[in-house]
Amino acid sequence: MSTIVLLLITGLGLGALYFLVASGLSLIYGLMGVLNFAHGSFLTLGAFAGWEVARRIGPGTWTGFLVALLVGALAGALIAALTELLLIRPLYNRHIEQVLVTVGLGLATVALFEGVWGTDAINISGPQWLSGTTTILGARVPNDRFLAIAVAVLVLAALVAFLKFTRFGLIIRAGVENRAMVTALGIDVRRSFTLVFAIGGAAAGLGGVLASQYFDYVSAHLGATLLIFAFIVTVIGGLGSLGGAAAAAVLVAIPQQFANYYWGVGDLIAVLALAVVLLLRPSGLMGAKA
């Protein structure tokens, strides 16, 4: 029983990381039609930026960790906004070029990170509580899993509230439906789209800091590793659906944890789940049907 509880909660924690990355992918594609293959770089930069700040303030302190979360989110938002301004904005409605540019950026940034921080993974530490465990029904669950779950829930609620109840959210949704009409009203839709990219980058940067705590290391390939599963989650949930991304993150991560523990084939389970969804419901669990 304790093993099942442990795998369930750690699966939810892993799903929370997947959602933080997939939420940005889903938001950017759903609102702007851009498949961003450089999204993992936002996560990696956030992780490294957070680690650099935390180790100077104090890696084992809550102050250092909370500042790391803030800096990671800001770093992800900044690089995402610059990516939209410099690379994506000239290429709207040119999807092949968007894919090529973002794939190239993703490869280039991995090489850049390796040049700055090295090719080897860097072991990190956080506040003592995050390194500890909490016993639930006999299972000793790492505390950092609870933090990842809580942050993911807050991010989901904040994104939904932003899109539904704020002026920028209204402009963004209107711009997606009819960009020409919104522009005719004198509203600069491009500024809103840059904000969407920044929000997606901030979620990825936040996920990078939490992922470094989850895996106890940071490396140049951290974002690329999580990006693969984030794309799987995004497609299964339905491109453009935040709720779908959240549901798919749980549906992918928990079976993956069980399969890894009992048979060591967790990654295969995720890929098979993607294949089944594409065959039976290509639009995803909550995506709009064509």
Phi, psi and omega in degrees: 000316181297325179295319180296316179298316180299314181293324178296313184287319177293328175295320176296322178296317177294321176298326177297319177296316178301318182295319182300324177281315183291332181298318177295317177300314182293318181296313183294318180288315184297324183265338187231350180070027182248123172270110188260100180278359175263008185297327178297332178293327176297319179297312182297317179297319177299320180295314180293318179297316178297319179295318180299318180290315183297320183288341176274322179282321183144101186297337182262011182251153177292327177300312179299319182291315181294321176294324178298318177300316181294313181294320178300316179295318180294319179296316178297318180295319182294311182292327178292317178297319178295322178298317179294316184293316189269328188245321186272320185304319178288353188241018178298139184069015175235078194292323180297315179296323177299315180298314181297317181293315183289325174296316178298319178296319179299317179292319182294321182290327176298316177297321178296314179298320178296323179292326182275313187250359178092168183270343182273148175293144181253118178289138182231168176221157180230195176305149185302323181298321180294332179277349181272186181228160174236131182274122178231115180052041178086352181263131177268100186264128177301135185293333182294338176294320179296320180295317179299318179297315182297317180295319180298318178297316179296319180295317178300312180297319181294319181293316179296317179295320179298314183289329186268329193238005180245159180297316180296321178299319178296317180297319181297312181295322178293321179296326177292320181289315183207087184296321182297319181294317180296319179295323179296336178279002178088016181260130179278097182293330182301322179296321179293322179293324175297321178297322178299315178300317181297320179295316177299319178294323178296318178297320179293318179297320175298316177298328179296317178295316179292323178295323179295327175286322181298315184264353179066023176202164173227139180210168182293342184256006183299313181294320181297323179296313181287333182297324180302310182288330177295322176295319177300315179297317181298317181290317180296318181290334184111118183302124179095358182253113177293318178298320178296321178296320179294315179295317181293326179301318178290316183293335177272314189289318183294309175300327178297319178296315179296316181294323178294320184290315187270326186231348180073026183234038183299318180296323178296321179299318179297317180293320178296322177298319177298316181298318181297315180296318180296327180284318187267326181213083185302335180282352181092175185296318183235016179281156179286135179287142180291000000 
